[in-house]
Amino acid sequence: MKETKTTMAVTSTRIRLGALLGGAVLATTGVLTAQSAAAAPSAPVAADAPSAAAVTKLSHSDAANRLRGAGVSWTSSGGCSDRNNPTCTSFEQINLTTVQGAITLKGATGCALTITGGTETGHASGTYSHWNGYKLDFSPTSCLSNYITGTFTNIGPRPGDGAQQYKSGSGNIYARESNHWDVTYYNCGGC
């Protein structure tokens, strides 16, 4: 294959991005070079690991409008949307794919969906966390619970808290915590 300026630029961008993200992007795209291996020599990548590609972030207002338009509701124990208040439910800086995943879930289940947790402070930290825009909490209605447990694959308890986990065909993880479903969206779930 002839290397064009565009091909070289894309490869160069992948190398820089891969180095920033521990090599995960390069591993998922199949482009592995000596530079990328040296940049992240100890970054193992599982065969089914989610892509660490760049994500699109939404404002609270934009996310709320998209969710409302799809018939997804939310509640807040504090009646607020301040991201820095743990009693609020905020969508500030949520990933577009997370919002799309909730909308996909609504369409697939036909259930009433109520979000009880978004990107507000007070949740566990980590790369794929609420704060970083990857997670939403949902009220565990019988309709939603029956859909998740009857459709997705049980992959066992989550290390740390023992929440039973279910993996969708697209790779998103649904963990049944004591009073809600904690959902990690690695992608939009087939949107």
C-alpha positions as CSV (number, residue, x, y, z in Angstrom):
1,M,0.0,0.0,0.0
2,K,1.3,3.4,-1.0
3,E,1.7,5.8,2.0
4,T,0.0,9.1,1.4
5,K,0.3,12.2,3.5
6,T,-3.2,11.4,4.9
7,T,-2.2,7.9,5.8
8,M,0.9,9.1,7.5
9,A,-1.0,11.8,9.4
10,V,-3.7,9.3,10.5
11,T,-1.0,6.9,11.7
12,S,0.9,9.6,13.4
13,T,-2.3,10.8,15.2
14,R,-3.0,7.2,16.2
15,I,0.5,6.9,17.7
16,R,0.2,10.1,19.7
17,L,-3.4,9.3,20.8
18,G,-2.3,5.7,21.6
19,A,0.6,6.9,23.7
20,L,-1.8,9.2,25.6
21,L,-4.3,6.5,26.2
22,G,-2.0,3.7,27.2
23,G,-2.0,2.1,23.7
24,A,-5.7,1.0,23.9
25,V,-6.7,2.9,20.7
26,L,-3.9,1.3,18.8
27,A,-4.7,-2.1,20.0
28,T,-8.4,-1.7,19.0
29,T,-7.6,-0.3,15.6
30,G,-5.0,-2.9,14.8
31,V,-2.2,-0.4,14.2
32,L,0.7,-1.3,16.4
33,T,4.1,0.2,15.8
34,A,7.4,0.1,17.6
35,Q,6.7,3.7,18.8
36,S,3.3,2.8,20.3
37,A,4.7,-0.3,21.9
38,A,7.5,1.7,23.5
39,A,5.0,4.4,24.6
40,A,2.9,1.9,26.5
41,P,4.9,-1.3,27.1
42,S,2.9,-2.4,30.1
43,A,-0.7,-1.7,28.8
44,P,-2.3,-5.1,28.3
45,V,-5.5,-4.9,26.2
46,A,-8.1,-7.6,26.5
47,A,-9.6,-8.8,23.2
48,D,-13.1,-7.4,24.2
49,A,-11.9,-4.3,25.9
50,P,-13.8,-1.2,25.0
51,S,-12.2,1.4,22.7
52,A,-10.7,4.3,24.4
53,A,-11.4,6.6,21.5
54,A,-12.2,10.2,22.0
55,V,-15.7,10.9,23.1
56,T,-18.2,13.7,22.6
57,K,-19.3,15.5,25.7
58,L,-22.7,17.1,26.2
59,S,-24.0,19.9,28.4
60,H,-26.7,19.1,30.9
61,S,-29.2,21.0,28.8
62,D,-28.4,19.2,25.6
63,A,-28.5,15.8,27.3
64,A,-31.7,16.6,29.1
65,N,-33.4,17.6,25.9
66,R,-32.3,14.5,24.1
67,L,-33.5,12.2,26.9
68,R,-36.8,14.1,27.4
69,G,-37.4,13.8,23.6
70,A,-37.0,10.0,23.8
71,G,-39.3,9.7,26.8
72,V,-36.6,9.0,29.4
73,S,-37.2,10.8,32.7
74,W,-35.0,11.5,35.7
75,T,-35.3,12.4,39.3
76,S,-33.0,14.1,41.8
77,S,-33.3,13.7,45.6
78,G,-32.2,17.3,45.9
79,G,-34.4,18.6,43.1
80,C,-31.3,20.0,41.3
81,S,-28.8,19.5,38.5
82,D,-25.6,20.9,40.0
83,R,-22.7,18.5,39.1
84,N,-20.8,19.4,42.3
85,N,-23.8,18.5,44.6
86,P,-24.2,14.7,45.3
87,T,-27.9,15.1,45.9
88,C,-28.5,16.4,42.4
89,T,-28.8,14.5,39.1
90,S,-26.6,16.1,36.5
91,F,-25.8,15.3,32.9
92,E,-23.1,17.9,32.6
93,Q,-20.1,16.4,30.6
94,I,-21.9,13.2,29.9
95,N,-20.8,11.2,26.9
96,L,-23.0,11.4,23.8
97,T,-22.8,7.6,23.5
98,T,-24.1,7.3,27.1
99,V,-27.2,9.3,26.3
100,Q,-27.7,7.4,23.1
101,G,-27.3,4.2,25.1
102,A,-30.1,5.2,27.4
103,I,-32.3,6.1,24.5
104,T,-31.5,2.7,22.8
105,L,-32.4,0.9,26.1
106,K,-35.7,2.8,26.3
107,G,-36.6,1.7,22.7
108,A,-35.5,-1.9,23.2
109,T,-37.3,-2.4,26.5
110,G,-40.4,-0.4,26.0
111,C,-40.2,0.3,29.7
112,A,-40.5,3.6,31.5
113,L,-37.0,4.6,32.4
114,T,-36.1,6.9,35.2
115,I,-32.5,8.0,35.7
116,T,-31.5,8.5,39.3
117,G,-27.8,9.2,38.9
118,G,-25.7,10.9,36.3
119,T,-22.4,12.7,36.3
120,E,-22.7,14.4,39.7
121,T,-20.1,14.0,42.4
122,G,-20.5,11.3,45.0
123,H,-20.0,8.1,42.8
124,A,-17.0,5.8,42.7
125,S,-14.1,7.1,40.7
126,G,-12.3,5.5,37.8
127,T,-11.9,5.8,34.0
128,Y,-15.3,4.5,33.1
129,S,-17.1,6.4,35.9
130,H,-20.2,8.6,36.4
131,W,-18.0,11.7,36.7
132,N,-16.3,10.9,33.4
133,G,-19.6,10.5,31.6
134,Y,-19.8,6.7,31.1
135,K,-22.4,5.7,33.7
136,L,-26.0,6.3,34.5
137,D,-28.1,4.8,37.3
138,F,-31.7,3.7,36.6
139,S,-34.6,2.9,38.9
140,P,-35.0,-0.9,39.0
141,T,-38.5,-1.3,37.9
142,S,-39.7,-4.9,37.3
143,C,-40.0,-4.1,33.6
144,L,-36.4,-3.0,33.3
145,S,-35.0,-5.7,35.6
146,N,-36.8,-8.4,33.7
147,Y,-35.5,-7.1,30.4
148,I,-31.9,-6.9,31.6
149,T,-31.8,-10.3,33.4
150,G,-33.8,-12.0,30.6
151,T,-31.9,-10.5,27.6
152,F,-28.3,-9.9,28.7
153,T,-25.6,-12.4,29.8
154,N,-24.9,-12.8,33.5
155,I,-21.2,-12.3,33.9
156,G,-21.1,-12.7,37.7
157,P,-20.6,-10.4,40.6
158,R,-18.6,-7.2,40.3
159,P,-15.4,-7.3,42.3
160,G,-15.6,-5.0,45.3
161,D,-19.3,-4.8,46.0
162,G,-20.6,-8.0,44.6
163,A,-23.3,-6.4,42.4
164,Q,-24.6,-8.9,39.9
165,Q,-23.5,-7.9,36.4
166,Y,-25.1,-8.5,33.0
167,K,-23.3,-7.8,29.7
168,S,-25.3,-6.7,26.6
169,G,-24.4,-7.9,23.2
170,S,-22.8,-4.5,22.5
171,G,-20.6,-4.8,25.6
172,N,-22.3,-2.4,28.0
173,I,-22.4,-3.6,31.6
174,Y,-25.5,-3.5,33.8
175,A,-24.8,-4.0,37.5
176,R,-27.7,-4.5,40.0
177,E,-26.8,-2.5,43.1
178,S,-29.0,-2.4,46.2
179,N,-31.5,0.2,44.9
180,H,-30.7,0.9,41.2
181,W,-29.1,-0.4,38.0
182,D,-25.6,1.0,37.6
183,V,-25.0,1.0,33.8
184,T,-21.6,1.5,32.1
185,Y,-21.9,2.6,28.5
186,Y,-18.9,1.8,26.4
187,N,-21.0,2.5,23.3
188,C,-24.5,3.5,22.3
189,G,-25.8,0.0,22.4
190,G,-26.6,-0.3,18.7
191,C,-28.0,3.2,18.0
